[in-house]
Amino acid sequence: MANHRVKDMALFDKIVATISKNGPLSLANYISHALGDPDYGYYQTRDPFGMAGDFITAPEISALFGEMCGLYLAHFARLSGLRDPAIFELGPGRGSLILDMRRVWRHVMPSLATAPVHLLETSPHLRSVQQDRLSDVTLFFHENLDHLPAQPLFAIANEFFDALPVAQAILQRNTSDASAIWRHRLVGLIDGQLGFVDGPALSPEEVHDWALQISQTEKDDLPSTGDINNHTVAEYCSLAITYARKMAHHLKMYGGACLVIDYGRDGQSGDSLQAVANHQPVDVFYQPGSADISHWVDFSAIRRAAEEAGARLIGPITQGEFLRNIGIFQRCEALAKLANLETRRGLFAAVDRLVSNQQMGSAFKVALMLPPGTGFPPGFNNGDKGAAAS
């Protein structure tokens, strides 16, 4: 028990030492330590997925999720007529999603099933799991998107962007003259414990990048601070913007498509930071390295980044609507006819969990990044901005 306690506190002590020496950390920097520290980071030291881990993702709920995503990407690959494509998954976890997609590709589009697979994965432990489960395919690992293959990509990012380190700013209002300012929300020490402290004001460039507003005269499509409560929190994920731009640039150059599936909304979500350990919510400063930390994805920021790079983002629409649109109920019914009663019940329960608004169907959104063009594809029947975006 004592050794376990020492391990739980090791990253806390490391972060405290850094703050004591250099001052408060940005929230994004703190999250980077908590999730990615090479010795104690959450994703570097464990397999967090499934009942034995801390959370369950859609591919772990049912193979149907991966099959439907695979069928959808195969549809685009067939329409594009692009030769020599590569497959790319951002944040592949245990490899369950890519396994399910490749299984269906063997039947409907063998060229995708035999295409090289590229994985954006930084965890040595998860890389080992992925190598074991994908031993029959040419596999390439990436630390970032700086060295994508010079060929068309058919890609998927499921619950990837939500785990990237996010920064926060907090609005502080002067009650005497009603002026307001956005300040960085940093992580510092309060009575020897980690906690939020105020940082410097956002620069005008940062206010613009975060799509925030100081006065009503700036942007008519954004609320002025006069409409925002004191101590309102806003979030910005610079790494998400970087990844979105690089993927968009690649799709513009070589073609392909990228499905983005995550919980979030088409705009700011406020303070959406959350931490989970053993399937239970915990404080974001709970034993750094022992809990998953995530946030709601701002799809409008990803759209802006894609468009700046010359591509486009279709959606988002809700996961439930997307899966219904592309035929998950029909696929489930067909499988149920061949299954026993217990298996049928499991199938229907899994689909309900994926589609129902009371479970994953509403909070999770789906968007599709494509090369420049016009129109919108099957599955996205609301145009470029899904009606169910909030």
C-alpha positions as CSV (number, residue, x, y, z in Angstrom):
1,M,0.0,0.0,0.0
2,A,2.8,2.4,0.8
3,N,4.5,1.9,-2.6
4,H,1.2,2.4,-4.3
5,R,0.7,5.7,-2.4
6,V,4.2,6.8,-3.4
7,K,3.4,6.1,-7.1
8,D,0.1,8.0,-6.9
9,M,1.8,11.1,-5.4
10,A,4.9,11.0,-7.7
11,L,3.5,13.2,-10.5
12,F,1.8,15.5,-8.0
13,D,5.3,16.1,-6.4
14,K,6.8,16.6,-9.8
15,I,4.2,19.2,-10.8
16,V,4.5,21.0,-7.4
17,A,8.2,21.2,-7.8
18,T,7.8,22.7,-11.3
19,I,5.3,25.3,-10.1
20,S,7.5,26.2,-7.0
21,K,10.4,26.8,-9.3
22,N,8.8,28.5,-12.3
23,G,5.4,29.7,-11.2
24,P,1.9,28.6,-12.2
25,L,1.4,26.4,-15.2
26,S,-1.1,27.0,-18.0
27,L,-4.0,24.6,-17.7
28,A,-3.0,23.0,-21.0
29,N,0.5,22.4,-19.6
30,Y,-0.9,20.8,-16.5
31,I,-3.1,18.5,-18.5
32,S,-0.1,17.6,-20.7
33,H,1.8,16.5,-17.6
34,A,-1.2,14.6,-16.1
35,L,-1.9,12.7,-19.3
36,G,1.4,12.5,-21.1
37,D,4.3,12.5,-18.5
38,P,6.6,9.7,-19.8
39,D,6.9,8.2,-16.4
40,Y,3.6,8.8,-14.7
41,G,1.2,10.2,-17.3
42,Y,-2.3,8.7,-17.4
43,Y,-2.1,7.5,-21.0
44,Q,1.5,6.4,-20.8
45,T,1.2,3.9,-18.0
46,R,-2.1,2.0,-18.4
47,D,-4.9,0.8,-20.6
48,P,-7.8,3.0,-19.5
49,F,-10.5,1.5,-21.7
50,G,-13.3,-0.9,-20.9
51,M,-14.9,-2.1,-17.6
52,A,-11.4,-2.8,-16.2
53,G,-10.3,0.8,-17.0
54,D,-11.9,4.2,-16.3
55,F,-14.3,4.6,-19.2
56,I,-15.9,2.8,-22.2
57,T,-15.8,4.3,-25.7
58,A,-18.3,3.5,-28.5
59,P,-16.1,0.8,-30.2
60,E,-16.0,-1.0,-26.9
61,I,-19.8,-0.9,-26.6
62,S,-20.5,-2.7,-29.9
63,A,-18.6,-3.8,-33.0
64,L,-21.6,-2.3,-34.9
65,F,-20.2,1.2,-34.3
66,G,-16.9,0.4,-36.1
67,E,-18.7,-1.5,-38.8
68,M,-20.9,1.5,-39.6
69,C,-18.0,3.9,-39.6
70,G,-16.1,1.5,-41.9
71,L,-19.0,1.2,-44.3
72,Y,-19.3,5.0,-44.4
73,L,-15.6,5.6,-45.2
74,A,-15.7,2.8,-47.8
75,H,-18.5,4.7,-49.5
76,F,-16.3,7.7,-49.8
77,A,-13.3,5.7,-50.9
78,R,-15.5,4.2,-53.7
79,L,-16.9,7.5,-54.8
80,S,-13.5,9.2,-54.8
81,G,-11.8,6.6,-57.1
82,L,-8.5,7.5,-55.4
83,R,-5.7,4.9,-55.8
84,D,-3.3,3.7,-53.1
85,P,-5.1,5.1,-50.1
86,A,-3.8,4.9,-46.5
87,I,-5.9,4.5,-43.4
88,F,-5.3,6.8,-40.4
89,E,-6.7,6.7,-36.9
90,L,-6.1,9.5,-34.4
91,G,-6.1,8.1,-30.8
92,P,-6.8,4.4,-31.6
93,G,-7.0,3.2,-28.0
94,R,-6.9,-0.6,-28.0
95,G,-7.4,-0.8,-31.8
96,S,-11.0,-2.0,-31.5
97,L,-12.3,0.6,-34.0
98,I,-9.8,0.0,-36.7
99,L,-10.2,-3.8,-36.3
100,D,-14.0,-3.6,-36.8
101,M,-13.6,-1.3,-39.8
102,R,-11.1,-3.5,-41.5
103,R,-13.3,-6.6,-40.9
104,V,-16.1,-5.0,-42.9
105,W,-13.7,-3.7,-45.5
106,R,-12.6,-7.2,-46.3
107,H,-16.2,-7.9,-47.6
108,V,-17.1,-4.6,-49.2
109,M,-13.7,-3.0,-50.3
110,P,-10.6,-5.2,-49.9
111,S,-8.3,-2.4,-51.1
112,L,-9.0,-0.6,-47.8
113,A,-8.5,-3.8,-45.8
114,T,-5.0,-4.2,-47.2
115,A,-4.1,-0.5,-47.1
116,P,-1.3,0.5,-44.7
117,V,-2.6,1.7,-41.4
118,H,-1.2,4.9,-39.7
119,L,-1.9,5.5,-36.0
120,L,-1.4,8.7,-34.0
121,E,-0.4,7.2,-30.7
122,T,2.1,8.3,-28.1
123,S,1.6,5.7,-25.4
124,P,4.1,2.9,-25.4
125,H,1.7,0.6,-23.7
126,L,-1.1,1.2,-26.1
127,R,1.2,0.9,-29.1
128,S,2.1,-2.6,-27.9
129,V,-1.5,-3.6,-27.7
130,Q,-2.2,-2.1,-31.1
131,Q,0.7,-4.0,-32.7
132,D,-0.5,-7.3,-31.3
133,R,-4.1,-6.7,-32.5
134,L,-3.1,-5.4,-35.9
135,S,-0.3,-7.9,-36.7
136,D,-1.6,-8.7,-40.1
137,V,-1.3,-5.2,-41.6
138,T,1.6,-2.8,-42.4
139,L,1.5,-0.4,-39.4
140,F,3.1,3.0,-38.9
141,F,3.0,5.0,-35.7
142,H,3.0,8.8,-35.5
143,E,3.8,11.2,-32.6
144,N,2.0,14.0,-34.5
145,L,0.8,14.9,-38.0
146,D,4.1,16.3,-39.3
147,H,4.9,13.2,-41.4
148,L,1.7,12.1,-43.0
149,P,2.1,9.8,-46.1
150,A,2.0,11.5,-49.4
151,Q,-1.2,9.7,-50.5
152,P,-5.0,9.9,-50.0
153,L,-6.1,9.4,-46.4
154,F,-9.3,7.9,-45.1
155,A,-9.2,8.8,-41.4
156,I,-11.2,8.7,-38.2
157,A,-10.8,10.5,-34.9
158,N,-13.1,9.0,-32.3
159,E,-12.9,10.6,-28.8
160,F,-9.5,12.1,-29.8
161,F,-9.9,15.9,-29.7
162,D,-11.6,15.8,-26.3
163,A,-8.4,14.4,-24.7
164,L,-6.1,17.1,-26.1
165,P,-4.8,19.7,-23.5
166,V,-7.2,22.6,-23.3
167,A,-6.6,26.1,-22.0
168,Q,-9.2,28.2,-20.1
169,A,-9.8,31.9,-19.6
170,I,-12.1,33.5,-17.1
171,L,-14.0,36.8,-17.4
172,Q,-13.3,39.3,-14.6
173,R,-15.6,42.3,-14.4
174,N,-14.9,45.5,-12.5
175,T,-18.1,46.3,-10.6
176,S,-17.2,50.0,-10.3
177,D,-17.1,50.8,-14.0
178,A,-18.6,47.7,-15.6
179,S,-15.3,47.0,-17.6
180,A,-14.4,43.4,-18.2
181,I,-11.2,41.5,-19.1
182,W,-10.5,37.9,-20.0
183,R,-7.6,36.4,-18.0
184,H,-5.8,33.1,-18.4
185,R,-6.8,30.5,-15.9
186,L,-3.6,28.9,-14.5
187,V,-2.8,26.1,-12.2
188,G,-0.9,27.1,-9.1
189,L,-0.5,26.2,-5.4
190,I,-3.1,27.1,-2.8
191,D,-2.1,26.1,0.7
192,G,0.1,23.4,-0.7
193,Q,-2.5,22.0,-3.0
194,L,-3.1,22.3,-6.8
195,G,-5.8,24.8,-7.7
196,F,-6.9,27.5,-10.2
197,V,-5.2,30.9,-10.0
198,D,-5.6,34.0,-12.1
199,G,-3.1,34.6,-14.9
200,P,-2.3,37.5,-17.2
201,A,-4.9,39.0,-19.5
202,L,-5.4,37.5,-23.0
203,S,-3.7,39.5,-25.7
204,P,-5.9,41.0,-28.5
205,E,-4.6,38.2,-30.8
206,E,-5.6,35.5,-28.2
207,V,-9.1,37.1,-27.8
208,H,-9.5,36.8,-31.6
209,D,-8.2,33.2,-31.8
210,W,-10.5,32.1,-29.0
211,A,-13.4,33.8,-30.8
212,L,-14.1,35.9,-27.7
213,Q,-15.2,39.5,-27.5
214,I,-14.5,42.5,-25.3
215,S,-17.0,45.0,-26.6
216,Q,-20.3,45.0,-28.6
217,T,-18.5,46.9,-31.4
218,E,-16.3,44.0,-32.3
219,K,-18.2,41.0,-33.8
220,D,-21.9,41.0,-34.2
221,D,-22.0,37.2,-34.2
222,L,-20.4,36.9,-30.8
223,P,-21.9,38.0,-27.5
224,S,-20.4,41.0,-25.8
225,T,-19.0,40.8,-22.3
226,G,-22.1,42.8,-21.3
227,D,-24.1,39.7,-21.9
228,I,-21.7,37.4,-20.1
229,N,-21.8,36.7,-16.4
230,N,-18.8,37.6,-14.2
231,H,-16.4,34.6,-13.8
232,T,-17.6,32.9,-17.0
233,V,-15.1,30.4,-18.3
234,A,-14.1,30.0,-21.9
235,E,-11.9,27.2,-23.4
236,Y,-9.5,27.0,-26.3
237,C,-7.5,24.0,-27.5
238,S,-4.6,25.2,-29.6
239,L,-3.4,21.6,-30.4
240,A,-6.9,20.7,-31.8
241,I,-6.5,23.7,-34.2
242,T,-3.0,22.5,-35.2
243,Y,-4.2,19.0,-35.9
244,A,-7.3,20.1,-37.8
245,R,-5.2,22.4,-40.0
246,K,-2.7,19.7,-40.8
247,M,-5.3,17.1,-41.6
248,A,-7.3,19.6,-43.7
249,H,-4.2,20.6,-45.6
250,H,-3.4,17.0,-46.4
251,L,-6.9,16.3,-47.6
252,K,-6.8,19.3,-49.8
253,M,-3.5,18.1,-51.3
254,Y,-4.1,14.4,-51.7
255,G,-7.8,13.8,-51.1
256,G,-9.7,11.5,-48.8
257,A,-12.0,12.1,-45.8
258,C,-11.8,12.2,-42.0
259,L,-14.7,11.4,-39.6
260,V,-14.5,13.3,-36.4
261,I,-16.6,11.9,-33.6
262,D,-16.6,13.4,-30.1
263,Y,-18.7,14.9,-27.4
264,G,-19.0,18.7,-27.8
265,R,-21.0,21.4,-29.5
266,D,-20.7,23.8,-32.4
267,G,-19.3,26.6,-30.3
268,Q,-18.0,27.4,-26.8
269,S,-19.1,25.1,-24.0
270,G,-17.9,27.2,-21.1
271,D,-16.2,25.2,-18.3
272,S,-16.5,21.7,-19.7
273,L,-13.4,20.2,-18.0
274,Q,-14.0,16.9,-16.4
275,A,-12.0,14.0,-14.9
276,V,-12.9,10.4,-14.5
277,A,-11.3,7.5,-12.5
278,N,-12.8,4.1,-12.1
279,H,-15.9,5.2,-14.1
280,Q,-16.6,7.9,-11.5
281,P,-16.1,11.7,-11.8
282,V,-13.3,13.1,-9.7
283,D,-11.7,16.5,-9.3
284,V,-9.4,17.6,-12.1
285,F,-6.5,17.8,-9.6
286,Y,-7.2,14.4,-8.2
287,Q,-3.9,12.4,-8.0
288,P,-2.4,13.7,-11.3
289,G,-1.7,10.8,-13.6
290,S,-4.4,8.6,-12.0
291,A,-7.5,10.0,-13.8
292,D,-8.6,10.8,-17.4
293,I,-9.0,14.5,-18.1
294,S,-11.1,15.7,-21.0
295,H,-13.3,18.5,-22.3
296,W,-16.1,19.2,-24.7
297,V,-14.9,19.8,-28.3
298,D,-15.6,23.1,-30.0
299,F,-16.5,21.9,-33.5
300,S,-16.8,25.6,-34.7
301,A,-13.1,26.0,-34.0
302,I,-12.2,22.8,-35.9
303,R,-14.3,24.1,-38.8
304,R,-12.5,27.5,-38.9
305,A,-9.2,25.7,-38.9
306,A,-10.2,23.4,-41.7
307,E,-11.5,26.2,-43.8
308,E,-8.3,28.3,-43.2
309,A,-6.3,25.3,-44.6
310,G,-8.5,25.1,-47.7
311,A,-10.7,22.1,-46.7
312,R,-14.2,22.0,-45.3
313,L,-16.0,20.5,-42.3
314,I,-19.5,19.0,-42.8
315,G,-21.7,19.0,-39.7
316,P,-21.7,18.4,-36.8
317,I,-24.9,16.5,-36.3
318,T,-25.6,14.2,-33.3
319,Q,-24.1,10.8,-33.2
320,G,-27.6,9.3,-32.9
321,E,-28.8,11.1,-36.0
322,F,-25.7,10.1,-38.0
323,L,-26.0,6.4,-37.1
324,R,-29.7,6.4,-37.8
325,N,-29.1,8.1,-41.1
326,I,-26.5,5.6,-42.3
327,G,-28.6,2.6,-41.3
328,I,-27.5,1.2,-37.9
329,F,-31.1,0.1,-37.1
330,Q,-31.4,-1.9,-40.3
331,R,-27.9,-3.5,-39.7
332,C,-28.9,-4.4,-36.2
333,E,-32.2,-6.0,-37.3
334,A,-30.4,-8.0,-39.9
335,L,-27.9,-9.3,-37.3
336,A,-30.6,-10.0,-34.8
337,K,-32.4,-12.4,-37.1
338,L,-29.3,-14.6,-37.0
339,A,-28.8,-14.4,-33.2
340,N,-30.2,-16.1,-30.2
341,L,-32.4,-14.2,-27.7
342,E,-29.6,-13.1,-25.4
343,T,-27.4,-11.9,-28.2
344,R,-30.4,-10.0,-29.7
345,R,-31.0,-8.2,-26.4
346,G,-27.4,-7.3,-26.2
347,L,-27.4,-5.9,-29.7
348,F,-30.5,-3.7,-29.1
349,A,-29.2,-2.5,-25.8
350,A,-25.8,-1.5,-27.4
351,V,-27.5,0.3,-30.3
352,D,-29.8,2.2,-27.8
353,R,-26.7,3.3,-25.8
354,L,-25.1,4.6,-29.0
355,V,-28.1,6.3,-30.4
356,S,-30.4,7.4,-27.6
357,N,-30.5,11.0,-26.5
358,Q,-30.5,9.8,-22.9
359,Q,-27.1,8.1,-23.4
360,M,-24.5,8.9,-26.1
361,G,-26.7,9.9,-29.0
362,S,-27.1,13.6,-28.2
363,A,-23.9,14.7,-26.4
364,F,-21.7,13.0,-29.0
365,K,-21.4,14.8,-32.4
366,V,-20.2,13.7,-35.8
367,A,-18.5,15.8,-38.4
368,L,-16.8,15.0,-41.7
369,M,-13.7,16.8,-43.0
370,L,-13.4,16.8,-46.8
371,P,-11.3,18.4,-49.5
372,P,-12.8,21.6,-51.0
373,G,-16.0,21.2,-53.0
374,T,-19.7,21.7,-52.8
375,G,-22.7,19.9,-51.5
376,F,-22.9,17.6,-48.6
377,P,-22.8,13.8,-48.3
378,P,-25.3,11.2,-47.2
379,G,-25.7,11.0,-43.5
380,F,-25.5,14.8,-43.1
381,N,-28.9,15.9,-44.1
382,N,-28.7,19.4,-42.5
383,G,-26.0,20.9,-44.6
384,D,-22.6,22.2,-43.6
385,K,-23.9,23.2,-40.1
386,G,-26.0,20.5,-38.5
387,A,-29.2,21.7,-36.9
388,A,-28.4,19.5,-33.9
389,A,-25.2,21.2,-33.0
390,S,-25.8,22.4,-29.5
